[in-house]
Amino acid sequence: MAAGLVGSEILAIAADIRERVAAGAEICNLTVGDFSPAQFPVPQALRDGIAKALAEGRTNYPPSSGIPELREAVSRLFARRLGLHYPASSVLIAAGARPLIYATYRAVVDPGDRVVFPVPSWNNNHYAHLLGADGVPVSCGPQTRFLPTREDLVRVLPGARLVCINSPLNPTGTAIEADALRGICEEIVAENQARRSTGQRPLYMLYDQVYWMLRVPGVEHVTPPGVCPEMADYTIFIDGISKAFAATGLRVGWTAGPADVVERMAAILTHVGAWAPRPEQHATADLLGDDATIDAFLETQMQGLAARLDRLHEGLSALAKEGLPVEVIPPMGAIYLTVRIHPFGRVTPEGERLATNDAIRRYLLNAARVGVVPFQAFGVASDDGWFRLSVGAVGLEELGGAVARIGEALRALS
């Protein structure tokens, strides 16, 4: 398993850019799904809460499932903001979302079980490999904003053990709509009703909503139980502070779901030791209970993110109107913009004919000093020119120059 595990394609690209920057290159880095603290600092209340907990000596092991105050705070947050009612006993805290995704796979998937996930999506192919599962990628295209529909999934749900949905979606920043999610949920409920009569294990949905608080105005966040109440028995939520509060390095995530599944996930993580640090847990519990602070922070956060996404979208749309080989999907949330840059068959000034996404990526990095991530890093097999652009670590003033250099690089092709 370890020998066949592929490292993160995104981190490999980011490492190359870091080396160039260390050598003196000036690059607009739109690769890593992270936040620059200089551009997007964490809430001051969170910083103060961590410092207070440290001063109080809260530095010993926390309970392996999370401190009771934070589990209760997550339970109340879900009730207030999502209309979802999970007792604290059905909430599990861990060191960010990743251990919880792994624990979900480990708790419900055995080697050889089928796991269904749309592509592009983040890391499901790698998690399936870790578990020895039969990963079933389902290709989604721009006509559905790269999000799955009932029709996409209905043929592959029979016999599957887990289906993974992420909204707003990494890498595209697009959000699933209520009707599309309802259709998928109705198929899962029907599949489980059929299984119940034969004693088969159920089909679960891993619903990754770690970006749900980051949405542009007018975009609604929907949940499986919210559109189909029967899905409460089959939905495992993945969530945390990393994206909503720009706190990727503070490592506090949570899951909520069926009590029996969460109990088994907790047992798995007990042996992994993937608990979030106690000071961060106390500070997060206080933050999640303060709606006024949350709302004020998110308003500022989304203003900054929306300004960056809009500037990229407008600039790249102008290149498309000019006739350059660019397409762009309007932003809906998260920190990502989806762009198609497709000068396939054209030749660079150095004489290289561009035939693959990676060749285009390298050309943009060398000629335009802009770092982007091709959709191959998210499980897509085809070279069709789609890229993820992440704005969490760049200043607004950088983006205009980046777009101008992309235009210059594309005009230089023959």
Number of C-alpha atoms within 10 A of each C-alpha: 9 7 5 8 11 11 9 13 15 17 14 11 19 19 12 11 22 15 11 13 14 9 9 9 12 12 18 23 25 23 24 19 19 20 23 15 12 10 17 20 14 23 19 12 17 22 14 12 21 22 15 15 17 15 11 10 11 17 13 9 13 17 13 19 23 26 19 19 15 25 25 20 20 27 21 20 19 14 14 12 10 14 13 18 16 21 16 18 17 19 26 28 30 26 22 26 25 17 22 27 25 18 21 25 22 19 18 17 22 14 13 12 18 23 27 24 28 26 25 25 27 18 19 26 21 18 18 24 18 17 18 16 20 19 22 19 19 19 18 18 13 13 7 12 17 22 28 22 19 17 12 15 21 14 8 17 20 16 15 20 21 25 24 18 23 26 23 29 27 26 27 31 28 26 26 24 16 16 13 16 21 22 17 22 24 18 17 26 20 11 18 19 12 14 16 12 8 8 9 11 13 21 23 25 26 21 21 23 22 25 25 22 21 24 24 16 10 7 15 15 20 20 26 23 19 17 17 17 15 15 22 19 17 22 24 24 25 24 26 26 23 21 22 22 21 20 21 20 12 20 20 24 26 27 26 27 24 19 17 12 21 23 17 16 24 25 15 19 21 15 9 12 13 20 26 24 20 22 22 24 31 23 20 25 20 16 20 20 16 13 13 11 15 17 12 11 17 18 12 12 20 20 12 17 26 22 13 25 28 14 17 24 21 16 20 24 19 16 21 16 11 11 10 17 17 21 19 21 16 18 21 24 28 32 30 27 27 25 23 20 24 22 21 17 13 16 15 19 12 8 10 13 17 20 17 17 24 17 15 22 20 17 21 21 19 13 16 21 21 25 25 26 25 29 26 21 20 24 21 19 12 11 15 17 23 24 27 26 26 29 30 26 20 20 17 17 10 13 21 16 16 22 22 14 17 22 22 14 19 22 13 13 17 12
